[in-house]
């Protein structure tokens, strides 16, 4: 099932119960998140939501700055994807 949001895009694979993240912000990537990993990302974002932003690392090389508003939107979109996990 394809997901296309303002911050992220990807595809949820119900047969493997994984989300393949293909775009974050305007950067293309290929990251697979299982249920546990998704929960950890959401927990981290929730715990640090009042910090005014985050720095995201893609491919352990490229740093992408996210404003506080973008972090909130990212959390919301990841939560929409998370409900698809079984």
N, C-alpha and C positions, 0 to 999 in steps of 0.2 A: 504494500500500500504506500503510495507516494505521499509525502508531506512537503508542502511549500509554504513557508512562513516569511515574515519580513527579515528575520535574523538567520534562520536556518532552513535548509532544504535537505531532504534525504528520503530514504525508503525503508519502511519497516518490513522485515521479513518474518512473517508469522511461522514459517517452518523451522527457523533457527531461533526464533524469539530474540532477534537482534535488530537494532536500528543502525543503518549505515548512513552516517552523516556525510553529506556530499558538499555542502556549502555552509559557511558561517560568515555572517556579515556579507562582504562581497568577495571573500576568498574561497577558493575551491580546495577541498580536502577529501580524504577517504578514510574515515574513522568508523570503526564498528563498536557499538556500545551494547553490552548485554544488560540485563535487568539490574544487576548489582552495580555495575559501573554507572548506569543512568541515575540510580538512587544516590550514589556518592557525589556525582556532579551536582544534582539538585540540592542535596544537603549542604554542600560547600557553598553554593550560591546563596542559599537561604541564610546560612550562618554569617556570611559576609555581606549581606545586602545593604548594610548601612555605611559601607566604606567609600561609596561614591564612585566606584568603578573597579575594573579588574584588568589585568594583562593576561591575555590568552596566548599560549605558545602552540604554533602549528608546526608539525614535523620537527619539534625540538629545536627549531632554528629561527622561525619567523614570529615576531611578537606582534600581537594585534591588541590595541587598546580598546576597551569597552567602557563607555560612560555608564553612570549609574542607571540611566534610563534604558540603555542597551542591555545591561545585566538583567534588569527586571523583565524586559521583553524576552530575552533568551530563556529565563527561568519559566516564564509563562508558556513559551512554545515547547520547551522540553517536557513540561508537565502534560501538555496535550499529547505528546508522543508517548509518554510513560504509561498512560492508561491503556495502551494497546498491548503491553506486556502481560503475559499470563503467568 
